[in-house]
Amino acid sequence: MDKVKLGFNKLTIYKFIWLICLAIFFFTSYNFANWFTSTRSDVGSIVFKWEHSIPLWPWSIVPYWSIDLMYGLAILLVCSYRDLKILCLRLLSAQIICIICFLIFPLKFSFERPTLDGLSGLLFDILMGFDKPFNQAPSLHITLLVILWQFYASYFRNVWRYILHIWCLLIALSVLTTWQHHFFDVPTGIGVGCFCIWLWPDEGLSPIKNYQLPKQYIWSSVYFLLFALSFSIAIYFYSWALWLLWFSVTFLLVSVNYLLVGTIGFQKQTNGNFNLAVTILYLPYFVIMWINSRLWTFKNKPVDLICDNVYLGKIPSNNTLCTDHFSAIVDLCAELPIPHFNGHYNLIPVLDMTPLTIEQCQQAAEIINQHYKKGKLLVCCALGYSRSATAIIAWLLLTKRASNLDEAISMVKERRHTIVITAKQRIILLDWFLQIKKGSQYVKS
């Protein structure tokens, strides 16, 4: 009992330390950014004409202020050291990123708010006591809301969760109806909030702590050029072209994945889906990749039987899952989700247009061999052309269904003519196969 009490007290102390440090850093950095921007003469605004029709709702200052209470309570509600660390690192990252943006790209709010009376007027007066019409994009208010919204959503259930969503929507709306922010600040704030959640995920390794360094220079360069192009168009054409900044952020993240982070950067979950924050960050890329997968495969069957209950195909649709009744799936696609699946789902994420490593060949072959006898097994990737085909080829070699690499490739190509095995992938498969033969590591099928 004493140990439990001691552990509780220690965690509580850590909570208050984090809360005090974050509060000090928040007010210090926020006020500094306000003061520094107020000394500059080149501060402009990004505002659309239609924003002049946004009404001023004095009562919305109440939900606007409520985020301060949510901020403190969230830190006090966490139940473990790990959850406390993740939440506070997200909040700290949000503050750092937003302050840097305020200093490098200063903006100001351009509407003049009339004098207000009553409780709303008092709350506005208190707010204006330390706030200025600067620190605009990305909206720190929205950034923190995204982080806190995701945190509280994991705690609330049933009707309370709906109440939470309604209140958070009111907070999001309040940054406009209190005349604190222009519209441009809102989506940029959402983006930074999602980025902070991506940076410090609830499960798995943080992207900045991954040391695998795949270094796919060519594809990293391709996506970096797409980032530069979309960013340049957004800045040059301005106005509604600013939505292309979403594409530029997405392409930059994908470029980083290919150069440094690997599949961890996509954060595909063990159920084959992505959390909401990751989905928002990568949505333009996900849509492009989904369209690409359908354009390349619309003349092909969704899946093809290779042998012994093992099927090869693209990421399945709901219709494919309903009609083919697979008992297990081996998914090698890092960049696309799969529909809800009730069978055995196994994820071995591999970046698009990259070969499987020796370890991934071994892992995929063993998983296929483990599940194919229990029912229909689908091995899939975005197109069902390369990554998934490689996995099945590895299985054919591991179980002696093929005596050599060329025979294994021919067996798969005979049933799905469109497969593509690159020269680099052939070398990796051959090296792995020689290791199997040398060590007599064949498995029983």
Summary of the structure (lengths in Angstrom):
residues: 445
radius of gyration: 26.2
end to end distance: 53.1
largest distance: 85.3
contacts: 1414
relative contact order: 0.07
helix: 64%
strand: 7%
